[in-house]
Amino acid sequence: MARVLARSLSKKKIVTNEGKMIGTLRNLVVDFNTGLVVDLIIYPDPSFDTTGYRMEGDRLFITFEAVKDIKDYIVVDRYLSRK
């Protein structure tokens, strides 16, 4: 995957590889030892069923390993994005 500046990700929409809207990017979790992004922190869309996903309060966490593409949207694999 090409390099992407974190500031360009602000408020980007997150969708599954099937086109289902998950929500809006809120923040990132970064491992400071390696510099790698670990998780996406998302405000879930009200219509999205968060059952089976890691939630902390009103925030949804998806592992960065699930990210398949970053362009107009951040596309994640729906199977890899679950706990």
C-alpha positions in Angstrom: 0.0 0.0 0.0 1.3 3.5 -0.9 2.2 5.9 1.9 -0.7 8.2 3.0 -0.4 11.2 5.3 -2.5 10.9 8.5 -4.0 14.4 8.0 -5.5 13.2 4.7 -7.4 10.5 6.6 -9.3 12.9 8.8 -13.0 12.2 8.8 -12.7 9.8 5.9 -15.6 7.3 5.5 -15.0 3.6 6.2 -16.7 1.0 4.1 -16.6 -2.8 3.8 -15.3 -4.5 0.7 -19.0 -5.1 -0.1 -19.8 -1.4 -0.1 -21.6 -1.3 3.3 -21.0 2.0 5.3 -19.3 1.3 8.6 -18.7 4.9 9.8 -16.3 7.8 9.9 -12.6 7.7 10.9 -12.1 9.3 14.3 -8.5 8.5 15.1 -5.6 6.0 14.7 -3.8 3.8 17.2 -0.1 3.7 16.5 2.6 1.5 18.0 5.3 4.0 18.8 8.0 1.3 18.9 7.5 0.2 15.3 5.7 3.3 13.9 3.0 1.0 12.5 -0.7 1.8 12.6 -2.5 -0.8 14.8 -6.1 0.1 14.8 -8.6 2.5 13.2 -11.0 4.2 15.7 -14.3 4.9 14.1 -17.6 6.6 14.9 -20.0 3.9 13.6 -22.8 4.9 11.3 -26.2 4.5 13.1 -27.3 2.0 10.5 -24.3 -0.3 11.0 -24.7 -3.4 13.2 -21.7 -3.4 15.5 -22.4 -6.9 16.9 -19.1 -8.9 16.8 -16.9 -5.8 16.6 -14.6 -4.4 19.3 -16.4 -1.4 20.9 -15.2 0.9 23.6 -18.0 3.3 24.5 -19.3 4.8 21.3 -16.1 4.0 19.4 -15.5 1.1 17.1 -12.0 -0.4 16.7 -10.9 -2.2 13.5 -7.4 -3.6 13.1 -5.4 -1.9 10.4 -4.6 -5.4 8.9 -8.2 -5.3 7.6 -7.6 -2.2 5.4 -7.6 -3.1 1.7 -7.5 0.3 0.1 -7.4 4.0 0.9 -8.6 6.5 -1.7 -11.9 8.4 -1.5 -13.0 5.8 1.2 -11.1 3.5 3.5 -12.1 0.0 2.4 -11.8 -2.8 4.9 -12.3 -6.6 4.7 -15.5 -7.3 6.7 -14.2 -10.7 7.9 -10.8 -9.4 9.0 -12.4 -6.3 10.7 -14.2 -8.3 13.4 -12.6 -9.2 16.8 
